[in-house]
Amino acid sequence: MPFKYVLRWTNGEREQIGVEAWVRYPTMPKERKHPAFVIGMVEGSRTIVLRDRVEHAAALYGARTFGKSKRVTFPLDDTKAVAEAYRIGLTAAVLRSAEGNEAVNRASRYVLSVPDEEVWFWTSKLLDPTVSREQVIDALCVLSGARPVAVAKKNLQTTLL
């Protein structure tokens, strides 16, 4: 895997959960200071949905604490750990895009319960340079029930123009 995956969890007034992919062997100064891409990030009250999964990952893989923030670095060559990183990141991205509490519940149930094969499918689409990140998240939102098809179709039309 060319990336290392880091879960950032900030507690406090505005709780935030995000999963980032960092270049595994950085050669440029920018690669050492900034992630290659963010898989997903959610903040506010919607983080409650992911809290159990994040606490489990922190207990399983170990967390480093920096003030109000915790950072979990997933093992580099453990495919189960990487799948869990992508599952949490994709769930965070879908929760951020969901419209309303019922959509949040449907989306979280769907994304957190899909098999690893489907997580890898969405990961491959997320890493595909011919498909935009917004298109992947829109498709996942429609499948999970977080967003109606009409809204995703409108977003797709505006990205194609």
N, C-alpha and C positions, 0 to 999 in steps of 0.2 A: 504494500500500500504506500503510495507516495505522500500521504498526509498523516499527521498525528491529530487526533481529535480531542478537543478540550471542551468540557462543560463548565460554564460560568454561572454561578448561582449567587445572586446578591439579595440578602435579606434587608429588611428595614422598611422605611416608609413607602417606598415604591419597589416592591419585589420584582426581580427580573431573572429570567432563565434563558440562556442562550447556548447553542452548540456551534463551535467554530472549527474549521479545518485549517491547520497550519502546515506549511511546507515541512516535510520531514527532515530534509537536509538543506537548510537555507544557505544560499550562496551570496545573496544580495542583502544589504542592510535593511531594505524595506521588508524582506521576507522574515526578518527576525523581530520586527516591531509590529507587523500587521498580519492578521490571518489572510490566507489565500481566499477564503470565502466563508460566509456565515450560512450554515444549514438552516437555522431557524432561531427566532428569538421572540419571546413573549414577555409582557410585563403587566403588572397590576393584578387584579383579582383573578384573572384567568390562569395564573401560575399555580393556583390551588389544585387544579386538575393534574398537573405534572409533579407536584411535590413528593408524593409517595415514590414515584419512579426515580426521581432525582435523589432522594434520600437513600433508596436501595442501591443506586449506582455509586453514591459516595461511600456507603458502607462496604460495598463489594470491591471497589477499585481504589479506595483511599482518596481522601480529599485534603487539600492544603487550604488553610484558612488565612485570609488576608483582611483583617478588620471584619466588616460585615459581609465579605464575599468569600465564597468557597470555590475552589477550582478542582475539578476532577479530570485527570489525564487518563484516557482510556489506553489499555495495553496496545502496543503497536501492531502485533501480528495475531491478535485474538479476534477471529471473525465474529464471534458472538458479541464481544465488546463493541466492535465497530458497528455491527448491526443495531445494537442498543443505542449507540450514539446517534446514528441516523434516525432511528425511530423517535427518540426524544426530540431531535432537531426538526424533523418533519411534522411532528405533532405540534411543536411550538409555532412553526410557520402557519399551519392550518388554523390553530387557535387564534392567532393574530388576525387572520383574514375572515374568521367566522362572524356571521351577523346574528347576534342575539344569543340568549342563554340556551335555548333548545338546540340551536346549531352547534354550539360549543360542546354540548353533551353528546350529540350524534358524532361529531368529528372526533372527539377524544376516544369514544368507544371504538370507532372504526380503526383509527390509526394505531392505537395501542394494542389492538387485538389481532392485527393482520400477521400472517406467518412471515418468517424471515425472507422467504423467496420474494414476497411482494415488496418488502422493504428494499431488497437489493434491486428490484425492478425500478422503483422510484429513484433510488440512488443513481442508477445508470442513466436515467433521464435527466436527473439534476446535474450530472457531470458531463452530459452530452453538449458540446459547443453549438450544435445546430438548433437546440431547443432552449428557449429562454427560461430562466428560473420562474418567472411569473406564470408562464404557460403550465409548468409542472405543478405549481402550487394551486393554480386555478383548477386543473384537472383533478387533483387530489381533493380539493374542496368540494367539487361536484360529486365525486364518488362517495365521499364520506357524508354528504348531506349538509355540509357547512354553508353552502351557497347554492342558490337556485341556478339551473342551467342557463337561463336568460342572462344573468349577470356575467357569468363566465364567457358566454358567447359574445357579449358586448365588449368585454375586456379583450378577447381574442381578436375581434375585428379591429379595435383601435391599435393593437400592437402590430397587426399585419399592414396597416396603412402607412 
